[in-house]
């Protein structure tokens, strides 16, 4: 199974670690399955000469390069938020390689893009200032698990990488021909891996089993 990283997408070696997919290793349904994760450029332990050039298409190319470098031909694909949108474009570009695709809150419709759209609703020429304000708004938000998401964001994302990613996410969500939502994880909001991980992993495991039975 391959993961396309979400906003703040690191593999868990940052401090505090990214817990989005740590539970994968403890899910009996996935015993024996390898799991490939990488840091998004501009996040985690990556180095990028010019983080302002990072966008969703750039993240798709990065994922393709990582998969090719690892020698992985076919794979189950999972992505959350930014990673869901990245994974969706990857699946469209390489449908013969993707065995199944799980898109968790992947900004597939304009209303999903409530975080990234802040690049337009709260404009600023100061990347660091915008990022600080973004983190503070997320920390104070009443949205389920938003404060938990905000707690480690500064440790995972370089402020200069945010603008290009957010602008491309808004553009794709507003104008891209993206798929509709197909399932809902109850009582979870935008971060089901925090708010309702048991239901999320059960739904994913069932979907993977059904895809392999076809």
C-alpha positions as CSV (number, residue, x, y, z in Angstrom):
1,X,0.0,0.0,0.0
2,X,1.3,3.4,-0.9
3,X,0.4,6.7,0.8
4,X,0.4,10.1,-0.8
5,X,1.2,12.6,2.0
6,X,-1.4,15.1,3.2
7,X,-0.8,18.7,4.3
8,X,2.0,18.4,6.8
9,X,2.7,15.1,5.2
10,X,5.7,13.5,6.9
11,X,6.4,9.8,7.6
12,X,6.4,10.1,11.4
13,X,10.1,10.9,12.0
14,X,9.4,14.6,12.7
15,X,8.8,15.7,16.3
16,X,6.0,15.4,17.2
17,X,5.4,12.5,14.8
18,X,2.7,12.4,12.2
19,X,0.2,9.8,13.5
20,X,-2.0,9.8,10.4
21,X,-1.1,6.2,9.4
22,X,0.9,4.8,12.3
23,X,-2.1,2.6,13.1
24,X,-1.6,0.7,9.8
25,X,1.1,-1.4,11.5
26,X,-1.4,-2.5,14.2
27,X,-4.3,-3.4,12.0
28,X,-4.7,-7.2,11.8
29,X,-6.4,-6.8,8.4
30,X,-3.2,-5.5,6.9
31,X,-0.8,-8.0,8.5
32,X,2.0,-8.8,6.1
33,X,1.3,-5.9,3.7
34,X,4.2,-3.5,3.1
35,X,3.4,0.2,3.4
36,X,5.3,2.9,1.5
37,X,5.3,6.5,2.8
38,X,7.3,9.5,1.9
39,X,7.6,13.1,3.0
40,X,6.0,15.7,0.8
41,X,8.5,18.2,-0.6
42,X,8.6,21.2,1.7
43,X,7.5,19.0,4.6
44,X,9.2,16.6,7.1
45,X,12.8,15.8,6.3
46,X,12.8,16.8,2.7
47,X,15.1,19.4,1.0
48,X,13.7,21.5,-1.8
49,X,15.8,24.3,-3.4
50,X,12.8,26.5,-4.1
51,X,9.7,25.6,-2.0
52,X,7.7,28.2,-3.7
53,X,7.5,26.1,-6.8
54,X,5.7,23.2,-5.0
55,X,2.2,22.4,-6.2
56,X,-0.2,19.5,-6.5
57,X,1.1,18.5,-9.9
58,X,4.7,18.6,-8.5
59,X,3.6,16.3,-5.7
60,X,2.1,13.9,-8.2
61,X,5.4,13.7,-10.0
62,X,7.2,13.2,-6.7
63,X,5.0,10.3,-5.8
64,X,5.6,8.7,-9.2
65,X,9.3,9.1,-8.8
66,X,9.2,7.5,-5.3
67,X,7.2,4.5,-6.5
68,X,9.5,4.0,-9.5
69,X,12.6,4.3,-7.3
70,X,11.2,1.6,-5.0
71,X,10.4,-0.6,-8.0
72,X,6.7,-0.8,-7.2
73,X,4.7,-1.5,-10.3
74,X,1.1,-1.9,-8.8
75,X,-0.2,-0.8,-5.5
76,X,-3.2,0.1,-3.3
77,X,-3.2,3.9,-2.9
78,X,-4.4,5.9,0.1
79,X,-4.3,9.7,0.7
80,X,-5.9,12.2,3.0
81,X,-6.7,15.8,2.3
82,X,-3.8,17.1,0.1
83,X,-2.7,13.5,-0.3
84,X,-6.2,12.5,-1.4
85,X,-6.1,15.1,-4.2
86,X,-2.6,14.1,-5.1
87,X,-3.5,10.4,-5.2
88,X,-6.6,11.1,-7.3
89,X,-4.5,12.8,-10.0
90,X,-2.0,10.0,-9.8
91,X,-4.7,7.3,-10.2
92,X,-6.1,9.2,-13.2
93,X,-2.7,9.4,-14.8
94,X,-1.7,5.7,-14.1
95,X,-4.9,3.7,-13.8
96,X,-3.2,0.4,-14.7
97,X,-0.9,0.6,-11.7
98,X,-3.6,1.5,-9.0
99,X,-5.3,-1.6,-7.6
100,X,-7.6,0.5,-5.4
101,X,-7.7,4.1,-4.2
102,X,-8.9,5.4,-0.9
103,X,-9.4,9.2,-0.9
104,X,-10.0,10.6,2.7
105,X,-11.4,14.1,2.6
106,X,-9.4,14.7,-0.5
107,X,-10.7,18.2,-1.5
108,X,-12.7,16.8,-4.4
109,X,-15.3,19.5,-4.2
110,X,-15.2,23.3,-3.4
111,X,-16.7,22.9,0.0
112,X,-13.9,20.4,1.0
113,X,-11.3,23.1,0.5
114,X,-12.0,25.1,3.6
115,X,-8.4,25.0,4.9
116,X,-6.5,25.7,1.6
117,X,-9.0,28.4,0.6
118,X,-7.7,30.5,3.4
119,X,-4.9,31.5,1.0
120,X,-7.7,33.6,-0.7
121,X,-9.9,34.5,2.2
122,X,-7.0,35.6,4.4
123,X,-4.6,37.0,1.9
124,X,-1.1,37.9,3.0
125,X,2.2,38.7,1.2
126,X,4.1,37.3,4.2
127,X,4.4,33.5,3.9
128,X,5.6,33.1,7.5
129,X,2.9,35.4,8.9
130,X,0.2,33.7,6.9
131,X,1.3,30.3,8.1
132,X,1.4,31.4,11.8
133,X,-2.1,32.8,11.5
134,X,-3.3,29.7,9.7
135,X,-2.0,27.5,12.5
136,X,-3.6,29.7,15.1
137,X,-7.0,29.7,13.3
138,X,-6.8,25.9,13.1
139,X,-5.9,25.7,16.8
140,X,-8.9,27.8,17.8
141,X,-11.4,26.1,15.4
142,X,-14.3,24.1,16.7
143,X,-13.9,21.6,13.9
144,X,-13.4,18.1,15.1
145,X,-9.7,17.3,15.7
146,X,-8.6,20.7,14.3
147,X,-6.6,21.6,17.4
148,X,-4.8,18.3,17.3
149,X,-3.9,18.8,13.7
150,X,-2.6,22.3,14.5
151,X,-0.4,21.2,17.4
152,X,2.4,19.7,15.3
153,X,2.0,21.6,12.0
154,X,4.9,24.0,12.6
155,X,7.2,21.0,13.0
156,X,6.2,19.5,9.7
157,X,5.7,22.3,7.1
158,X,8.0,25.0,5.8
159,X,6.0,28.2,5.4
160,X,7.3,29.0,1.9
161,X,5.8,25.7,0.6
162,X,2.2,26.6,1.6
163,X,1.2,29.2,-1.0
164,X,1.8,27.1,-4.1
165,X,0.2,24.0,-2.7
166,X,-2.9,25.9,-1.4
167,X,-3.5,27.8,-4.6
168,X,-3.2,24.7,-6.7
169,X,-5.6,22.8,-4.4
170,X,-8.2,25.5,-4.6
171,X,-7.9,25.7,-8.4
172,X,-8.3,21.9,-8.8
173,X,-11.2,21.7,-6.3
174,X,-13.0,24.5,-8.0
175,X,-12.4,23.7,-11.6
176,X,-11.1,20.1,-11.8
177,X,-13.3,17.2,-12.9
178,X,-13.0,15.3,-9.6
179,X,-15.0,12.4,-8.2
180,X,-17.8,12.8,-5.6
181,X,-17.6,11.5,-2.1
182,X,-18.6,7.9,-1.8
183,X,-18.5,7.1,1.9
184,X,-18.7,8.8,5.3
185,X,-16.9,8.0,8.5
186,X,-19.3,9.1,11.3
187,X,-18.3,11.6,13.9
188,X,-15.0,12.4,12.3
189,X,-14.9,15.6,10.4
190,X,-11.8,16.3,8.2
191,X,-9.5,14.0,10.3
192,X,-11.0,10.6,10.7
193,X,-7.7,9.1,11.7
194,X,-7.8,11.2,14.8
195,X,-11.5,11.3,15.6
196,X,-12.7,7.8,14.6
197,X,-9.7,5.7,13.5
198,X,-11.5,2.3,14.2
199,X,-14.3,3.0,11.8
200,X,-11.8,4.5,9.2
201,X,-9.6,1.4,9.2
202,X,-12.5,-1.0,9.1
203,X,-13.9,0.8,6.1
204,X,-10.5,0.8,4.3
205,X,-9.9,-2.8,5.1
206,X,-13.3,-3.8,3.7
207,X,-12.7,-1.8,0.6
208,X,-9.3,-3.3,-0.1
209,X,-10.8,-6.8,0.4
210,X,-13.6,-6.1,-2.1
211,X,-11.2,-4.7,-4.6
212,X,-9.0,-7.8,-4.5
213,X,-12.0,-10.1,-4.8
214,X,-13.0,-8.6,-8.1
